[in-house]
Amino acid sequence: MNSTNINITNEEIRLQHSNVFKLLFQQLRPKQWTKNLLVFAALLFSFEMISVTTIMNTLLGFFLFSFISGCVYIINDYVDREADQNHPVKRFRPMASGALNPNLALTFGSFLLIASLIVSYFLNPLFTLLLIAYFALNVCYSFYLKHVVIVDIMVIATGFVMRAIAGGLVIHVPFTPWFLICTMLLSLFLAIGKRRHELFLLENEMGTHRKVLEKYSFTLLDQLNSIVTSATIISYSLFTFTSGRTVHLMWTIPFVIYGIFRYLYLIHIEKKGGSPDRVLFEDKHILVTVILYVASVVCILAVFE
């Protein structure tokens, strides 16, 4: 009898531990790690440097950036846990739903942050500084900058640019201004689309979740998107001609144009765009376009360089 009770108790403990680890991993938002695939962009456009070492370094950089991003998500969800309870989707997050102890999540995030920074130092000390800057910027975003109109979407875009820079640092290659400009503009495009989707979801009760949404309107966001869309296409087109790589990269321009147009369709007609990472996998047109774009860049650089 006592033995049975002990076995049941041990089994319950194992299940509880397993559930806690599952919640902690879920708290890192692994589904959003697709954003960190931008770390591979530098390796993609440095085709001549592809080797086992550079691939492994980039892969490690991807996971380290994902872990640091996860630490930011922990802080963000900790700060927003009460507001997230009023969001139709975010209320199911571990802390907002009450399934995960907030203090436990913060402790786990602290250990993960320190460990990630130590490992990153062996890849490149500058990469470590970049991760610290990314973490600090996003902490500022969680506590203040996300409430400042316009600045909030620019901070989101800056995070994507940092990912692109990180990809170059882990394999020790320089990055061109055109590459960073294209990354910034495309990131702004996605950030504006995200805000528009949030405004659409919460237009009847904006103040219950993000105060900054009260300062936006569909007209303003659509105008901003029009400016950024045009600038992105023009900048990428110029990048293919003036980046110093083969001019044949111009054949990838149609993929970029179609991808942007398709995303605009999803924003305005399908009312999507709140989670770019989800759109990437749920919309087959976007996914196929990305795959064809990457394949075409690899083929062009392999053949003409």
Helices and strands as residue ranges (DSSP letters): H 2-27, G 30-40, H 41-44, G 47-49, H 52-84, G 90-92, H 94-97, H 102-123, H 125-143, G 145-147, H 151-170, H 177-202, G 206-208, G 211-215, H 218-242, G 247-252, H 253-268, H 276-282, H 284-304
